[in-house]
Amino acid sequence: MTSGRPDSSPDEPAEPAEPVYADRSYRSVPGMVGGGLMLALACWFAVDGLIRGSGRTPWLALAGLLLVVPLVVAFTFRPAVFANDDRLRVRNPFRDIVLPWARVADVRAGYSSEVLLRDGSKFQLWAVPVSLRQRKRAARLQARASQDDPHGRTPVTADVTDVQARTAQADRTITELRDLAERNADRPGAQGTVRVRWAYEILGPALAGGLLLVVLLALG
């Protein structure tokens, strides 16, 4: 009885497997730097309250720290975008979203970076910030650099390059993600459903700290 599969010789070389690459990751470095500074400041105030405070002050410092630390982490360290040939994984402050490329209609940047799904829903990409202020500044500097300076000074080309480089980083990220979506939408591995999970590891401590802070303030 045959199995219906073609016989293969043991000496016949196996078909090479498709290489698997690590996910591309996108994060906001300035956001993480700012988050680190805020965490250091919050810890300094909390430790000072715990050591030098009296009465309810140490408890208030502890409750404030329990509330502030998860929120700072949520908005600065946590946001990230991970992409491979099968799917886009978005890690926002309070949610994790897994989007197979077949479900993605577009990735765009307007007032914010967002991914638009074929069913009309959309999700923001917190890890890819869009600075409208930098875009406007780059346009103004470009206009100034293209004009002849009546005083004979050197145009501000260095400033233009610097601002354009920072502005273009977000645009390059959006372009890369859009290309991945268009190129891989028909892959078998890019099919599936959208999955959304709440970040309870962030929400739990933050809610506990907020509740403790409210109780302490209510007790007077």
Secondary structure, DSSP 4 states (H G I P E B T S, - for coil): ---SSPP--TTSPPPPPPP--PPEEE--HHHHHHHHHHHHHHHHHHHHHHHH--TTHHHHHHHHHHHHHHHHIIIIIS-EEEE-SSEEEEE-SSEEEEEEGGGEEEEEESSSEEEEETTS-EEE-TTS---HHHHHHHHHHHHHHHSPPTT-PPP-HHHHHHHHHHHHHHHHHHHHHHHHHHHHTT-GGG-S--EEEE-HHHHHHHHHHHHHHHHHHHH-
